[in-house]
Amino acid sequence: MKFQRVSLHFALRIAVLFVALILFVVPIYSSFTQQRYAPSIVISSTASSGSTKQVYVIQLYEEIDQGSAAMITRGIDDANSANATAVIIDMNTPGGILEDMLTMIGAINSSKVPVYTFVGNSSSAASAGSYVAMDTNQIFMSDTSVIGPSTPYIIGGTTLEEDHVANYTLALMVDMAQVHGRNVTAAAEMAANNTAYTGIQAINYHLANYSGSLSSTLSQLGLSGAGVTTISENPSEQVLTFLSGNSTLDGILLILGIVAIAIDFFHPTIVLSIAGAVLIILALIGEEAIEGPSNYQGLLIPILLYIVAATLIILEIKTGHGFMLFAGVVFGAIGTYLFAYQVEYVGATPTGTFEYLEIGLLVFAGGLLALYSRYIGKTIRKKPVTGEESLIGAKGIVYSDSIGPDGAGEITVNGVVWRAKLANVSIGTLKKGDSVIVTKVEGLTLFIDRPVVASSQEWRKVV
């Protein structure tokens, strides 16, 4: 029972630590990305007296992922519901995931309210961001802003996969440029040859209009006196950004979830199983239930490695030696590494020093969990002994005056007096106070022998 209480407390601490870590890291991560890509000036105002115009400014200051795609969709839906005059995407993004870029484009195309893009000083509409900007009614850029490059890629993808995505996005870029009356040749150059333009170049090539600030953009659109509602990521969207912005992290969450459920089989708690299920669900959400439907073939090997990892971790329940669990974590780490290299990105590479550190920490944590599993397994493998079995091998002291070959006497075992006989008559007569060991039990009679090791005085000290 003591071990069970320790295990329960350990499981509760792990669960609390996990929740605290998520609550602590998500705001910091979101704040970091917001500060990294946010422009130095953000305006916020209310409508001037008599004005009924309302503008929704959506701050796209992070990578394009599930969280930012949900924010864009929400902002445009809110603008439509409020019958706003315009939506302006205040953009500074390095790019992101292809699927989420298409989600943003779909929201823009379905909007009843005109949607514009503003790329301010030292800001960029890079990679996936350039496609989102190209789909809006007008693009406003300052002197020091950048749009492009726009060539997509699949890290580790085959030539066929890369060509497939590149041809699709090139056609998409050309179509959007034609619809909005922009320079098709210049737009195609961004997608086909990974070209980027400064704000001045984009203006000269008739891809964008000049605007030095968001206030100037509002003025050019005839919205100087309009009320401004600013939209940024809410907490749930921040969590989505946190999860979908790092494929390596999602793989780690998946493996740790499986490990947590496996470890919970070793002791009677449900806490780790719940925590493990939450981790797995978060991982699947982060990867959009296995990212990239156009790239299932590239994901085959990572998925197989995850299956092997899960199998090995589950086998740990049977063996309890820790080796299977550690091997499963290693296979999972390899699968996580390969998985991150099979996602369709338009800019914003998913791998780097931080991701490699994450994988290293996963393997290290796997080693610690394997040691913990081994400790639990050793405890479980100890055969429980009760009743008569618990007396065999027990040490005792002769209680009666003597016990001889021809008769019976009494001994004490753990303070309890038992009837006893000699198991081996050749040992001779035992006297009161002699140390003995129980070799067999028949009913209420214990059969005893002299200890093989240690003198009677040493046995007395022990007993």
Buried (B, 14 or more C-beta within 10 A) or exposed (E): EEEEEEBBEBBBEBBEEBEEEBEEEBBEBBEEBBEEBBBEEBEEBEBEEEBEBBBBBBBBBBBBBBBBBBBBBBBBEBBBEEEBBBBBBBBBBBBBBBBBBBBBBBBBEEBEBBBBBBBBBEBBBBBBBBBBBBBBBBBBBBEBBBBBBBBBBBBBBEEEBBEBBBEBBBEBBBBBBEEBEBBBEBBBBBBBEBBBBBBBBBBBBBBBBBBBBBBBBBEBBEBBBBBBBBBBBEEEBBBBBBBBBBBBBBBBBBBBBBBBBBBBBBBEBEBBBBBBBBBBEBBBBBBBEEBBEBBEEBBEBBBEBBEBBBEBBBBBBEBBBBBBBBBBBBBBBBBBBBBBBBBBBBBBEBBEEEBEEBBEEBBEBBBEBBEBBBBBBEBBEEEEEEEBEBBBEBBBBBBBEEBBEEEEBBBBBEEEEBEBBBBEEEBEBBEBEBBBBBBBBEEEEBBBBBBEEEEBEEBBEEB
